[in-house]
Amino acid sequence: MLRDPLVPVAAGVGVFGLTFGGLARTVGFSPVEAIVMSVLVFAGSAQFAVVAALRVGGSEWTAIVAGVALNLRLLPLASVGATGFRTRGWRRVSASYAVTDESIALSGGRDGRINGRRLVIAGLALAAVWTLGTAVGSLGSSMLGEPERFGLDVAFPAGFVALLAPRLRSDPGSRRVAFAGGVLALVSTPMLPAGLPLVLAVLAVVLAPRRQDDREIAAP
Amino acid sequence: MNAWLVIAGLAAATAALRVAGIAFHAERALGTRIAYVAPAVLAGLVATGTLAENGSLTVDERIPAMVVAAVGAHRRWPFLAIVASAAATAALLRLAL
């Protein structure tokens, strides 16, 4: 069980939550407010964007727009996640809560298909550590100081490299899509508001060139 | 700052995006390409997390830190070793520069 990639990812999310809790205090969120936000929103990068917008003097609405812009990618992500859901109605609607970058990345099988049960388990486990991290961070923020000093800002892209590496090693199609996604995100960064470059990166899925050696997944 | 306004606004919009997403049939639109959504998103997160800062591209201590992470991933280090070595590289460089 300890070799399950969910364990290190959850540890990373917990540290991220710790940082968020600390930063949220600096712009005036009380510990209760920060914790409620982490439970209800459960989208780390959007919550960071909210804090960042408030920090530079943005209004409540600027902060909300910054967070929503980052969360736009949840639309395609949830759509992908839903391909693994077998339930209908309210159960299906509530399962959408489990959709995050990490839970989607963790629940893709070897054939690339999403395992819905694993998605929900991973999502709920990550929500729990995210909230716990927020609670500890906001209550003990005075001890933490600036997260950049400890290099915590690179912990996330480094973690994503680790998640990406096995796909790049085994599949040339993934290499092309990843390259195109990275380039699209970078080129659009100076032009689009924060968050939208990530939406554009998803377009790499349809824009990247196809080749014969792409792993084809049997149609259902 | 009205904290509850921010929390309620962001929470409602986020839930709406997630629910709207599951109502949309990605499989019908993307077919087998759906398996490539995860690498595309991950690569976008890696690229922006390494080079983007407040809406522009910057070169800073994150690049050598991410080189360390890439070497670690290439050599199949465990996840935590990759993350910790990248964070330590950035922290040490910031201390030194």
Interface residues (C-beta under 8 A of the other chain):
Chain A: P5 P8 V9 A11 G12 V27 G28 F29 S30 E33 V36 M37 L40 V41 F42 A43 A46 Q47 V50 L54 E60 W61 A63 I64 G67 V68 N71 L72 R73 L74 L75 P76 L77 A78 S79 V80 G81 A82 T83 F85 R92 V93 A95 S96 Y97 V99 D101 I104 A105 G108 D111 G112 R113 E148 R149 F150 G151 L152 D153 V154 A155 F156 P157 A158 G159 F160 V161 A162 L163 L164 A165 R167 L168 G173 S174 V177 A178 F179 A180 G181 G182 V183 L184 A185 L186 T189 P190 P193 A194 P197 L198 L200 A201 V202 L203 A204 V205 V206 A208 R215 E216 I217 A219 P220
Chain B: M1 N2 A3 W4 L5 V6 I7 G9 L10 A11 A13 T14 A15 L17 R18 V19 A20 G21 I22 A23 F24 H25 A26 E27 L30 G31 T32 R33 I34 A35 Y36 V37 A38 P39 A40 V41 L42 A43 G44 L45 V46 A47 T48 G49 T50 L51 A52 G55 S56 L57 E61 R62 A65 M66 A69 A70 G72 A73 H74 R76 P78 F79 L80 I82 V83 S85 A86 A87 A88 T89 A90 A91 L92 R94 L95
